[in-house]
């Protein structure tokens, strides 16, 4: 079977990187040989869906969309936890597990394409191993094909498609409406400024979970690292501090989650 005959599946996250990856796969192998798959966390920004619609006009065809119906806070409540960078089952239950189950049912062989870029090579081994556990599945990273994609946002603009508004507001990702439970204090402050209702929703939920006691009383979504000591810091405390950069060492931001994974 040739590469063009093999089925190619692109896992779309709703961000510009996975969109450029999909475009590259379609250009190389043909739209008829490419399946697009997207997991909706039921917490996405409205403009993510506009962006995906615009991309589908460019690509044509259909997109497979999986919606669980639960959002990340619902997942956390079921596990009786306050999610954070160290533990966030929403990624697995809303994205990874359903994709693996769907992928297992597809005719093989297939190549899964993920939108990780040249500066994310340290993140590639884990999803590659997770999907290649399935018989007949290989994983590829189209953004690592030459020539490299140095500026995926500009590439999308060159298509004549407006980039998602979260990027314009300064968010490094387009996931979960800017409220990824793995992001750091700077992004929560950014959410508080640009989407105060979303911030308030998660802030109040976190307070409610802590009030239930048990292990949850000692946990928070964020952590503060001051003087070498790391300790939980709630969104309420972040709001009360009201200074995203006060000269102290704070929890660093990270790419939201393995949303292409």
Phi and psi in degrees as a GROMACS rama.xvg file:
@    title "Ramachandran Plot"
@    xaxis  label "Phi"
@    yaxis  label "Psi"
@TYPE xy
-81.6859  167.251  UNK-2
-59.1483  -38.3176  UNK-3
-69.2456  -27.7642  UNK-4
-82.4738  -27.4223  UNK-5
-65  145.71  UNK-6
-81.0483  134.654  UNK-7
-115.502  130.356  UNK-8
-120.216  125.592  UNK-9
-106.74  125.082  UNK-10
-87.8948  110.351  UNK-11
-91.6044  136.702  UNK-12
-100.367  -17.1407  UNK-13
98.3925  -0.275557  UNK-14
-103.015  173.335  UNK-15
-71.0331  -31.6305  UNK-16
-63.9838  -48.6645  UNK-17
-68.7425  -28.1922  UNK-18
-67.0378  -44.0311  UNK-19
-66.1748  -37.4628  UNK-20
-60.3429  -45.6447  UNK-21
-60.723  -42.3541  UNK-22
-61.3386  -40.5463  UNK-23
-65.36  -41.8518  UNK-24
-64.8703  -44.0005  UNK-25
-61.8015  -42.6025  UNK-26
-66.0476  -33.4991  UNK-27
-82.035  -41.0151  UNK-28
-110.192  -10.7686  UNK-29
93.669  138.315  UNK-30
-58.897  -33.9678  UNK-31
-67.2136  -16.4252  UNK-32
-104.445  8.80561  UNK-33
-122.422  130.498  UNK-34
-111.083  132.612  UNK-35
-104.822  130.499  UNK-36
-126.836  133.101  UNK-37
-137.109  133.292  UNK-38
-105.008  118.492  UNK-39
-92.4945  121.325  UNK-40
-83.3144  2.19804  UNK-41
62.4153  20.683  UNK-42
-136.796  14.5634  UNK-43
-79.2042  153.979  UNK-44
-68.5619  144.386  UNK-45
-57.9149  -34.5373  UNK-46
-72.2704  -19.2435  UNK-47
-60.9204  -42.6678  UNK-48
-68.6548  -35.9887  UNK-49
-61.0801  -44.0778  UNK-50
-62.0683  -44.8689  UNK-51
-63.9079  -39.4227  UNK-52
-62.3701  -42.7427  UNK-53
-62.5087  -40.8196  UNK-54
-65.1349  -38.7104  UNK-55
-67.0987  -31.6155  UNK-56
-62.1005  -39.865  UNK-57
-66.3517  -43.7784  UNK-58
-87.3267  -30.2094  UNK-59
77.1453  176.247  UNK-60
75.2937  -161.476  UNK-61
-116.564  163.209  UNK-62
-124.243  135.004  UNK-63
-81.3976  121.17  UNK-64
-117.538  127.767  UNK-65
-106.976  127.516  UNK-66
-129.118  119.396  UNK-67
-76.6065  -35.8903  UNK-68
101.446  -18.757  UNK-69
-98.1607  152.657  UNK-70
-107.82  173.459  UNK-71
-57.433  -34.8619  UNK-72
-68.5772  -35.0115  UNK-73
-64.352  -41.095  UNK-74
-61.0494  -45.5289  UNK-75
-61.958  -41.1922  UNK-76
-62.9052  -39.2053  UNK-77
-62.5245  -30.7971  UNK-78
-93.3433  0.0912882  UNK-79
57.7493  45.3774  UNK-80
-132.85  164.45  UNK-81
-106.633  113.107  UNK-82
-70.1269  157.805  UNK-83
-161.617  -169.182  UNK-84
-61.0047  -28.6465  UNK-85
-84.8663  -29.3387  UNK-86
-144.231  118.276  UNK-87
-151.361  81.8446  UNK-88
-64.9598  -11.0005  UNK-89
-59.6295  -39.1794  UNK-90
-58.1465  -46.4985  UNK-91
-70.8033  -46.4133  UNK-92
-77.6827  -29.4997  UNK-93
-96.5508  -18.5496  UNK-94
-125.831  -61.5098  UNK-95
-67.012  -53.1457  UNK-96
-61.4201  -49.0812  UNK-97
-63.4703  -34.0634  UNK-98
-66.6828  -43.1138  UNK-99
-62.405  -41.7352  UNK-100
-64.2061  -42.9608  UNK-101
-66.3024  -42.3146  UNK-102
-62.6888  -37.6156  UNK-103
-62.2531  -24.2103  UNK-104
-89.3951  -8.19796  UNK-105
-80.5103  151.285  UNK-106
-64.8546  136.981  UNK-107
-107.437  158.45  UNK-108
-82.6592  156.386  UNK-109
-137.59  155.374  UNK-110
-116.285  126.364  UNK-111
-93.6417  129.378  UNK-112
-110.75  128.717  UNK-113
-118.043  144.266  UNK-114
-89.7634  49.7185  UNK-115
-94.2122  138.689  UNK-116
-99.9452  -179.164  UNK-117
-58.9113  -29.889  UNK-118
-89.561  8.37144  UNK-119
-121.672  25.9065  UNK-120
-62.8072  -26.867  UNK-121
-68.8089  -13.6448  UNK-122
-99.5802  -0.773906  UNK-123
-81.0447  -32.4701  UNK-124
-63.277  -40.6109  UNK-125
-64.9686  -52.89  UNK-126
-66.4477  -32.9639  UNK-127
-60.1696  -45.8041  UNK-128
-66.8208  -38.939  UNK-129
-63.218  -40.5505  UNK-130
-86.623  -30.9965  UNK-131
-77.4034  -3.05568  UNK-132
-64.3802  -26.763  UNK-133
-80.0399  131.137  UNK-134
-62.3477  133.175  UNK-135
85.2501  7.99054  UNK-136
-113.455  130.477  UNK-137
-121.563  159.53  UNK-138
-122.056  138.625  UNK-139
-136.118  161.531  UNK-140
-126.38  91.9683  UNK-141
-58.755  -26.9763  UNK-142
-72.9861  -8.70387  UNK-143
-94.2845  -3.55017  UNK-144
-71.3663  147.018  UNK-145
-83.1208  142.284  UNK-146
-75.1418  145.456  UNK-147
-63.1254  151.603  UNK-148
-91.2152  101.3  UNK-149
-84.0697  -25.0184  UNK-150
-143.51  86.0247  UNK-151
-67.6278  -30.5187  UNK-152
-65.1765  -41.3924  UNK-153
-66.6055  -36.7569  UNK-154
-59.6958  -44.1523  UNK-155
-63.0089  -42.1604  UNK-156
-60.3147  -37.7999  UNK-157
-65.4221  -23.0869  UNK-158
-72.8607  -13.7038  UNK-159
87.65  17.0457  UNK-160
-108.215  132.84  UNK-161
-72.3953  133.332  UNK-162
-70.5289  154.522  UNK-163
-57.0403  145.936  UNK-164
-66.9708  -23.2347  UNK-165
-62.4459  -37.2721  UNK-166
-63.3658  -40.9772  UNK-167
-63.8438  -28.762  UNK-168
-82.6986  -3.46507  UNK-169
103.423  -1.39263  UNK-170
-70.4088  140.743  UNK-171
-81.2378  -6.32558  UNK-172
-138.964  169.215  UNK-173
-122.574  33.9512  UNK-174
-105.187  142.968  UNK-175
53.0274  34.7201  UNK-176
61.8558  27.2532  UNK-177
81.735  11.3246  UNK-178
-123.282  39.0153  UNK-179
-59.0114  131.871  UNK-180
-71.272  -7.39914  UNK-181
-96.6998  -5.46712  UNK-182
-78.702  164.101  UNK-183
-92.1789  -175.668  UNK-184
-61.5689  -37.4229  UNK-185
-60.2395  -40.1267  UNK-186
-74.5801  -31.4215  UNK-187
-67.601  -37.6957  UNK-188
-64.9452  -37.7308  UNK-189
-63.495  -41.612  UNK-190
-63.003  -42.335  UNK-191
-59.8633  -35.9552  UNK-192
-76.7931  -45.724  UNK-193
-89.7144  -31.6395  UNK-194
-135.487  69.9046  UNK-195
-58.9021  -32.8741  UNK-196
-67.5511  -38.535  UNK-197
-65.495  -43.3208  UNK-198
-60.0085  -46.3513  UNK-199
-62.1748  -37.5381  UNK-200
-59.8307  -48.4197  UNK-201
-73.3474  -38.3415  UNK-202
-56.6713  -49.0833  UNK-203
-68.4762  -37.2806  UNK-204
-62.3506  -43.0865  UNK-205
-61.0977  -42.4365  UNK-206
-62.8738  -40.9181  UNK-207
-63.5321  -39.6773  UNK-208
-67.8928  -41.5412  UNK-209
-63.3066  -35.5148  UNK-210
-66.9081  -18.4431  UNK-211
-74.2053  -13.5458  UNK-212
80.3443  -164.662  UNK-213
69.0895  -151.425  UNK-214
-62.0273  -28.241  UNK-215
-63.9892  -26.6044  UNK-216
-65.5166  -22.2654  UNK-217
-103.551  5.86164  UNK-218
-117.104  159.88  UNK-219
-150.679  163.646  UNK-220
-67.0134  -38.3432  UNK-221
-108.686  168.46  UNK-222
-132.292  148.384  UNK-223
-114.586  130.828  UNK-224
-115.756  101.174  UNK-225
-125.827  127.337  UNK-226
63.6978  29.0295  UNK-227
82.9021  -4.48753  UNK-228
-100.678  132.82  UNK-229
-106.802  129.716  UNK-230
-147.954  154.773  UNK-231
-64.0603  145.26  UNK-232
-137.604  127.374  UNK-233
-80.2533  162.956  UNK-234
-65.5612  -30.5002  UNK-235
-63.2254  -42.6641  UNK-236
-65.3405  -38.6997  UNK-237
-62.6486  -42.6785  UNK-238
-64.0194  -42.4041  UNK-239
-67.5897  -34.6176  UNK-240
-64.8465  -41.844  UNK-241
59.9726  19.3169  UNK-242
-133.909  99.3367  UNK-243
-62.9048  -20.2962  UNK-244
-140.849  93.2683  UNK-245
-106.883  17.1623  UNK-246
87.7826  -4.46442  UNK-247
-95.8126  159.569  UNK-248
-79.0676  123.034  UNK-249
-114.879  169.702  UNK-250
-58.9627  126.128  UNK-251
-73.2388  150.504  UNK-252
-80.297  152.691  UNK-253
-136.05  162.516  UNK-254
-60.9499  136.486  UNK-255
-42.2585  -64.4132  UNK-256
-165.495  -179.98  UNK-257
-77.4406  64.7962  UNK-258
-74.8503  -14.2234  UNK-259
-89.1741  -8.53539  UNK-260
